[in-house]
Amino acid sequence: MSSTLLWILAAILVVVGIVQLFQGQIILGVVLIVAGCLVGPGGYSIFRRSAEH
């Protein structure tokens, strides 16, 4: 259940980041895309490290 919520949150962050890139806000778009990659349960996740300890 929680991994599904993380996927949804990550997808929303990445989509909003891409929209920001198209609107010309490069820095905000890149930050949102990177944040989406960090939140998502696949690959590197900021939440995975806290769950292991």
VMD Tcl script that builds the backbone (N, CA, C; Angstrom):
set m [mol new atoms 159]
animate dup $m
set s [atomselect $m all]
$s set {name element resname resid chain x y z} {
  {N N MET 1 A 0.830 -1.203 0.000}
  {CA C MET 1 A 0.000 0.000 0.000}
  {C C MET 1 A 0.862 1.250 0.000}
  {N N SER 2 A 1.857 1.315 0.898}
  {CA C SER 2 A 2.680 2.517 0.960}
  {C C SER 2 A 3.544 2.679 -0.285}
  {N N SER 3 A 3.984 1.565 -0.885}
  {CA C SER 3 A 4.785 1.694 -2.104}
  {C C SER 3 A 3.935 2.240 -3.252}
  {N N THR 4 A 2.647 1.905 -3.274}
  {CA C THR 4 A 1.757 2.449 -4.294}
  {C C THR 4 A 1.609 3.958 -4.125}
  {N N LEU 5 A 1.473 4.409 -2.896}
  {CA C LEU 5 A 1.368 5.845 -2.645}
  {C C LEU 5 A 2.655 6.568 -3.030}
  {N N LEU 6 A 3.804 5.935 -2.767}
  {CA C LEU 6 A 5.072 6.545 -3.153}
  {C C LEU 6 A 5.206 6.644 -4.668}
  {N N TRP 7 A 4.742 5.609 -5.389}
  {CA C TRP 7 A 4.773 5.657 -6.853}
  {C C TRP 7 A 3.895 6.781 -7.372}
  {N N ILE 8 A 2.716 6.934 -6.791}
  {CA C ILE 8 A 1.801 7.991 -7.235}
  {C C ILE 8 A 2.407 9.363 -6.956}
  {N N LEU 9 A 2.958 9.549 -5.774}
  {CA C LEU 9 A 3.587 10.816 -5.429}
  {C C LEU 9 A 4.770 11.114 -6.344}
  {N N ALA 10 A 5.590 10.108 -6.613}
  {CA C ALA 10 A 6.740 10.288 -7.499}
  {C C ALA 10 A 6.292 10.643 -8.911}
  {N N ALA 11 A 5.248 9.975 -9.399}
  {CA C ALA 11 A 4.744 10.263 -10.744}
  {C C ALA 11 A 4.209 11.688 -10.833}
  {N N ILE 12 A 3.506 12.124 -9.812}
  {CA C ILE 12 A 2.967 13.491 -9.806}
  {C C ILE 12 A 4.108 14.501 -9.819}
  {N N LEU 13 A 5.141 14.274 -9.003}
  {CA C LEU 13 A 6.274 15.185 -8.963}
  {C C LEU 13 A 6.975 15.270 -10.313}
  {N N VAL 14 A 7.162 14.135 -10.963}
  {CA C VAL 14 A 7.840 14.128 -12.258}
  {C C VAL 14 A 6.994 14.818 -13.320}
  {N N VAL 15 A 5.700 14.562 -13.340}
  {CA C VAL 15 A 4.825 15.199 -14.329}
  {C C VAL 15 A 4.801 16.714 -14.133}
  {N N VAL 16 A 4.683 17.155 -12.892}
  {CA C VAL 16 A 4.691 18.593 -12.615}
  {C C VAL 16 A 6.051 19.182 -13.000}
  {N N GLY 17 A 7.123 18.452 -12.757}
  {CA C GLY 17 A 8.451 18.914 -13.147}
  {C C GLY 17 A 8.585 19.080 -14.648}
  {N N ILE 18 A 8.039 18.152 -15.413}
  {CA C ILE 18 A 8.085 18.245 -16.873}
  {C C ILE 18 A 7.260 19.429 -17.360}
  {N N VAL 19 A 6.101 19.651 -16.753}
  {CA C VAL 19 A 5.270 20.811 -17.110}
  {C C VAL 19 A 6.028 22.103 -16.826}
  {N N GLN 20 A 6.726 22.160 -15.700}
  {CA C GLN 20 A 7.504 23.351 -15.365}
  {C C GLN 20 A 8.625 23.579 -16.374}
  {N N LEU 21 A 9.246 22.500 -16.861}
  {CA C LEU 21 A 10.280 22.639 -17.879}
  {C C LEU 21 A 9.709 23.264 -19.146}
  {N N PHE 22 A 8.535 22.822 -19.558}
  {CA C PHE 22 A 7.913 23.372 -20.761}
  {C C PHE 22 A 7.474 24.816 -20.574}
  {N N GLN 23 A 7.221 25.225 -19.338}
  {CA C GLN 23 A 6.837 26.607 -19.067}
  {C C GLN 23 A 8.047 27.516 -18.921}
  {N N GLY 24 A 9.235 26.954 -19.013}
  {CA C GLY 24 A 10.439 27.759 -18.969}
  {C C GLY 24 A 11.095 27.863 -17.613}
  {N N GLN 25 A 10.561 27.199 -16.609}
  {CA C GLN 25 A 11.155 27.232 -15.274}
  {C C GLN 25 A 12.053 26.008 -15.115}
  {N N ILE 26 A 13.271 26.150 -15.628}
  {CA C ILE 26 A 14.188 25.022 -15.732}
  {C C ILE 26 A 14.590 24.490 -14.357}
  {N N ILE 27 A 14.996 25.382 -13.469}
  {CA C ILE 27 A 15.510 24.939 -12.160}
  {C C ILE 27 A 14.419 24.233 -11.364}
  {N N LEU 28 A 13.227 24.811 -11.300}
  {CA C LEU 28 A 12.131 24.182 -10.564}
  {C C LEU 28 A 11.759 22.841 -11.185}
  {N N GLY 29 A 11.744 22.762 -12.502}
  {CA C GLY 29 A 11.424 21.502 -13.176}
  {C C GLY 29 A 12.416 20.413 -12.855}
  {N N VAL 30 A 13.696 20.757 -12.894}
  {CA C VAL 30 A 14.732 19.767 -12.594}
  {C C VAL 30 A 14.647 19.325 -11.134}
  {N N VAL 31 A 14.409 20.277 -10.233}
  {CA C VAL 31 A 14.297 19.945 -8.810}
  {C C VAL 31 A 13.121 18.999 -8.579}
  {N N LEU 32 A 11.986 19.249 -9.218}
  {CA C LEU 32 A 10.821 18.379 -9.036}
  {C C LEU 32 A 11.058 16.987 -9.612}
  {N N ILE 33 A 11.740 16.904 -10.749}
  {CA C ILE 33 A 12.028 15.596 -11.341}
  {C C ILE 33 A 12.979 14.807 -10.446}
  {N N VAL 34 A 14.007 15.463 -9.938}
  {CA C VAL 34 A 14.943 14.786 -9.028}
  {C C VAL 34 A 14.221 14.354 -7.751}
  {N N ALA 35 A 13.349 15.218 -7.233}
  {CA C ALA 35 A 12.584 14.867 -6.035}
  {C C ALA 35 A 11.689 13.657 -6.301}
  {N N GLY 36 A 11.104 13.595 -7.494}
  {CA C GLY 36 A 10.285 12.438 -7.857}
  {C C GLY 36 A 11.097 11.158 -7.890}
  {N N CYS 37 A 12.332 11.251 -8.376}
  {CA C CYS 37 A 13.196 10.067 -8.397}
  {C C CYS 37 A 13.612 9.653 -6.986}
  {N N LEU 38 A 13.786 10.610 -6.100}
  {CA C LEU 38 A 14.181 10.276 -4.723}
  {C C LEU 38 A 13.028 9.712 -3.911}
  {N N VAL 39 A 11.807 10.141 -4.210}
  {CA C VAL 39 A 10.650 9.688 -3.448}
  {C C VAL 39 A 10.198 8.312 -3.903}
  {N N GLY 40 A 10.321 8.026 -5.177}
  {CA C GLY 40 A 9.809 6.768 -5.733}
  {C C GLY 40 A 10.446 5.545 -5.108}
  {N N PRO 41 A 9.689 4.473 -4.947}
  {CA C PRO 41 A 10.216 3.260 -4.322}
  {C C PRO 41 A 11.195 2.494 -5.206}
  {N N GLY 42 A 11.200 2.743 -6.494}
  {CA C GLY 42 A 12.148 2.086 -7.393}
  {C C GLY 42 A 13.464 2.832 -7.419}
  {N N GLY 43 A 14.576 2.117 -7.559}
  {CA C GLY 43 A 15.875 2.777 -7.582}
  {C C GLY 43 A 16.238 3.321 -6.216}
  {N N TYR 44 A 16.800 4.528 -6.172}
  {CA C TYR 44 A 17.196 5.135 -4.907}
  {C C TYR 44 A 15.997 5.840 -4.297}
  {N N SER 45 A 15.688 5.543 -3.071}
  {CA C SER 45 A 14.556 6.159 -2.394}
  {C C SER 45 A 15.003 6.707 -1.055}
  {N N ILE 46 A 14.606 7.935 -0.750}
  {CA C ILE 46 A 14.968 8.516 0.545}
  {C C ILE 46 A 14.233 7.835 1.680}
  {N N PHE 47 A 13.112 7.187 1.380}
  {CA C PHE 47 A 12.331 6.521 2.420}
  {C C PHE 47 A 12.827 5.106 2.672}
  {N N ARG 48 A 13.531 4.514 1.744}
  {CA C ARG 48 A 13.998 3.139 1.891}
  {C C ARG 48 A 15.015 3.025 3.024}
  {N N ARG 49 A 15.926 4.001 3.144}
  {CA C ARG 49 A 16.963 3.929 4.177}
  {C C ARG 49 A 16.357 3.995 5.573}
  {N N SER 50 A 15.333 4.829 5.767}
  {CA C SER 50 A 14.733 4.933 7.098}
  {C C SER 50 A 13.920 3.691 7.449}
  {N N ALA 51 A 13.439 2.974 6.450}
  {CA C ALA 51 A 12.635 1.776 6.712}
  {C C ALA 51 A 13.530 0.584 7.109}
  {N N GLU 52 A 14.795 0.589 6.650}
  {CA C GLU 52 A 15.676 -0.539 6.958}
  {C C GLU 52 A 16.184 -0.485 8.383}
  {N N HIS 53 A 16.293 0.692 8.955}
  {CA C HIS 53 A 16.875 0.822 10.295}
  {C C HIS 53 A 15.866 0.657 11.363}
}
mol reanalyze $m
mol bondsrecalc $m
mol representation Tube
mol addrep $m
